[in-house]
């Protein structure tokens, strides 16, 4: 039975970068669901119906939770998600929403501290604080079984490269795992980040996400113990990523030039 990947794209957790890897390997056989901000998840039933009408090898998007049709009779189904350190993810999302002018979603806050205070006061649904754990819509017992059986693969963002070595071993379709990071917010510098104290985030706002982050590290450690990439493989991977950089810069330059021409009304 052919393997099929469901990718749960958690906001601000290397999702576009991993999505680009799926796209470069599976091309038109990768389906990415479009979305609005904070829409509901697509039900398992709807996802299963999607498979009956289409032959995909990977399906992803913000609207895909961990509850996917693992018992599908059409494919051997796996779910993949990347989990980011909760305080860093919350900080990154705040700056991202400011960057795109989505002020109604961050209460018009002008500082990260103001944002945290407002989240603490009003965000009882956890869309900003425990966003990652919202994707865990499974029964806890089912969740544990799926994680232990490697059907639900959670990986830490800060060990992205290591996870790719594991995934290439698990999925023969992922042959090219080279990448250039996507959607990196450069609107604030490292110095700006240092000036903001992430310790102001109350622990109970991110405790569920911390549990997921711990699970993701344990999962990767377990899988790496089964497969440790050699030095030659690591070197080839690093070289492939470096060779991809000029192409990425050229593409970015063309897009930038196109945007400038449009702004002049030509």
DOKERO-750277 format. One record per residue (C-alpha): x, y, z. Coordinates in nm, 3 decimals, padded with zeros to 5 digits. Example, Ala and Ser with C-alpha at 12.3 -4.5 7.8 and 13.67 -1.06 7.14 Angstrom:
residues 2
       X       Y       Z
  01.230 -00.450  00.780
  01.367 -00.106  00.714
This chain:
residues 266
       X       Y       Z
  00.000  00.000  00.000
  00.135  00.343 -00.098
  00.228  00.586  00.179
  00.053  00.920  00.204
  00.165  01.219  00.412
 -00.066  01.461  00.587
  00.121  01.774  00.690
 -00.022  01.973  00.979
  00.115  02.321  00.911
  00.131  02.493  01.249
  00.174  02.872  01.206
  00.529  03.006  01.244
  00.686  02.662  01.278
  00.891  02.606  00.959
  00.573  02.516  00.771
  00.640  02.692  00.441
  00.994  02.555  00.431
  00.876  02.197  00.478
  00.588  02.255  00.238
  00.839  02.361 -00.029
  01.023  02.031  00.024
  00.701  01.837 -00.026
  00.628  02.040 -00.339
  00.971  01.985 -00.495
  00.941  01.609 -00.444
  00.575  01.539 -00.515
  00.495  01.833 -00.748
  00.127  01.814 -00.859
  00.075  01.516 -00.629
  00.107  01.751 -00.331
 -00.217  01.926 -00.237
 -00.198  02.232 -00.010
 -00.529  02.362  00.124
 -00.579  02.737  00.103
 -00.702  02.903  00.420
 -00.804  03.218  00.599
 -00.680  03.316  00.944
 -00.770  03.068  01.216
 -01.033  02.872  01.027
 -01.167  02.546  01.166
 -00.987  02.221  01.092
 -01.104  01.996  00.808
 -01.272  01.686  00.949
 -01.128  01.339  00.910
 -01.433  01.239  00.704
 -01.380  01.522  00.455
 -01.011  01.439  00.425
 -01.095  01.076  00.354
 -01.345  01.176  00.085
 -01.076  01.392 -00.074
 -00.860  01.083 -00.116
 -01.131  00.889 -00.294
 -01.152  01.144 -00.574
 -00.783  01.231 -00.608
 -00.453  01.053 -00.613
 -00.222  01.256 -00.394
  00.099  01.159 -00.219
  00.094  01.445  00.030
 -00.172  01.681  00.164
 -00.104  01.979  00.389
 -00.218  02.310  00.528
 -00.309  02.508  00.839
 -00.649  02.338  00.840
 -00.506  01.988  00.882
 -00.501  01.878  01.247
 -00.342  01.560  01.384
 -00.678  01.385  01.338
 -00.640  01.247  00.985
 -00.775  00.922  00.832
 -00.505  00.686  00.962
 -00.742  00.394  00.899
 -00.790  00.480  00.531
 -00.827  00.176  00.310
 -00.660  00.359  00.022
 -00.321  00.455  00.168
 -00.079  00.390  00.449
 -00.137  00.726  00.619
  00.114  00.932  00.821
  00.084  01.275  00.977
  00.384  01.510  01.014
  00.404  01.831  01.217
  00.684  02.059  01.335
  00.673  02.192  01.691
  00.853  02.512  01.782
  00.971  02.629  02.123
  00.647  02.785  02.251
  00.789  03.118  02.370
  00.976  03.172  02.042
  00.672  03.077  01.834
  00.448  03.317  02.023
  00.705  03.595  01.982
  00.743  03.521  01.611
  00.369  03.519  01.547
  00.327  03.854  01.720
  00.583  04.017  01.490
  00.442  03.840  01.185
  00.090  03.970  01.253
  00.229  04.320  01.302
  00.423  04.292  00.976
  00.115  04.205  00.770
 -00.097  04.467  00.942
 -00.334  04.222  01.106
 -00.381  04.457  01.401
 -00.733  04.342  01.492
 -00.587  04.001  01.576
 -00.326  04.140  01.814
 -00.550  04.388  01.993
 -00.363  04.687  01.851
 -00.067  04.619  02.080
  00.251  04.817  02.019
  00.489  04.604  02.227
  00.535  04.234  02.291
  00.469  04.289  02.661
  00.134  04.455  02.584
  00.049  04.164  02.357
  00.124  03.906  02.627
 -00.086  04.097  02.879
 -00.380  04.103  02.639
 -00.341  03.734  02.552
 -00.333  03.654  02.922
 -00.653  03.850  02.975
 -00.859  03.758  02.669
 -00.716  03.465  02.476
 -00.894  03.184  02.658
 -00.918  02.972  02.342
 -00.541  02.962  02.311
 -00.512  03.070  01.949
 -00.199  03.269  02.033
 -00.061  03.103  02.341
 -00.118  02.730  02.290
 -00.173  02.735  01.915
  00.033  02.421  01.860
 -00.159  02.209  02.109
 -00.485  02.307  01.936
 -00.378  02.077  01.654
 -00.389  01.784  01.897
 -00.760  01.702  01.852
 -00.715  01.329  01.912
 -00.808  01.130  02.220
 -00.492  01.130  02.440
 -00.468  00.749  02.437
 -00.495  00.738  02.058
 -00.240  01.018  02.036
  00.014  00.822  02.243
 -00.034  00.508  02.032
  00.010  00.695  01.705
  00.326  00.868  01.830
  00.480  00.544  01.953
  00.398  00.363  01.629
  00.553  00.648  01.422
  00.227  00.717  01.242
  00.214  01.067  01.393
  00.557  01.222  01.349
  00.626  01.532  01.555
  00.963  01.703  01.512
  01.123  02.007  01.681
  01.181  02.303  01.450
  01.526  02.371  01.595
  01.636  02.024  01.479
  01.490  02.061  01.130
  01.794  01.922  00.944
  01.804  01.606  01.156
  01.435  01.544  01.099
  01.485  01.558  00.722
  01.743  01.278  00.736
  01.489  01.064  00.921
  01.207  01.147  00.681
  01.415  01.062  00.377
  01.473  00.718  00.530
  01.103  00.671  00.611
  00.961  00.799  00.281
  01.123  00.696 -00.047
  00.943  00.982 -00.224
  01.142  01.241 -00.028
  01.466  01.213 -00.223
  01.557  01.582 -00.240
  01.554  01.730  00.110
  01.764  02.039  00.030
  01.596  02.367  00.115
  01.622  02.741  00.162
  01.429  02.875  00.460
  01.099  03.039  00.363
  00.895  03.319  00.520
  01.165  03.428  00.764
  01.062  03.754  00.930
  01.353  03.996  00.890
  01.163  04.300  01.007
  01.321  04.280  01.351
  01.684  04.218  01.435
  01.844  03.985  01.686
  01.914  04.288  01.902
  01.544  04.374  01.900
  01.467  04.024  02.013
  01.721  04.043  02.293
  01.557  04.360  02.418
  01.230  04.171  02.466
  01.224  03.937  02.764
  01.050  03.612  02.668
  01.036  03.519  03.036
  00.739  03.756  03.075
  00.520  03.484  02.921
  00.327  03.310  03.202
  00.410  02.940  03.206
  00.046  02.828  03.204
 -00.008  03.003  02.869
  00.232  02.768  02.694
  00.239  02.457  02.914
  00.045  02.242  02.664
  00.277  02.345  02.383
  00.577  02.262  02.603
  00.446  01.907  02.639
  00.419  01.875  02.261
  00.768  02.017  02.218
  00.905  01.759  02.462
  00.726  01.482  02.272
  00.874  01.602  01.943
  01.229  01.582  02.079
  01.171  01.233  02.219
  01.030  01.119  01.885
  01.329  01.247  01.691
  01.577  01.099  01.941
  01.407  00.761  01.910
  01.414  00.765  01.530
  01.772  00.890  01.512
  01.879  00.599  01.730
  01.754  00.375  01.447
  01.921  00.578  01.176
  02.222  00.803  01.227
  02.328  00.989  00.908
  02.696  00.962  00.822
  02.938  01.247  00.760
  02.928  01.205  00.382
  02.550  01.228  00.375
  02.554  01.536  00.598
  02.812  01.703  00.372
  02.611  01.632  00.056
  02.302  01.774  00.220
  02.478  02.096  00.325
  02.626  02.141 -00.021
  02.287  02.089 -00.186
  02.134  02.357  00.038
  02.416  02.602 -00.044
  02.382  02.540 -00.417
  02.014  02.624 -00.388
  02.080  02.970 -00.239
  02.174  03.155 -00.563
  01.859  03.025 -00.733
  01.650  03.143 -00.439
  01.809  03.489 -00.442
  01.754  03.522 -00.817
  01.388  03.429 -00.780
  01.344  03.680 -00.494
  01.506  03.954 -00.702
  01.270  03.891 -00.995
  00.966  03.902 -00.768
  01.090  04.226 -00.609
  01.149  04.386 -00.950
  00.804  04.279 -01.067
  00.644  04.436 -00.759
  00.830  04.763 -00.820
  00.717  04.778 -01.183
  00.357  04.716 -01.076
  00.381  04.999 -00.823
  00.477  05.242 -01.103
  00.172  05.137 -01.303
  00.362  05.017 -01.612
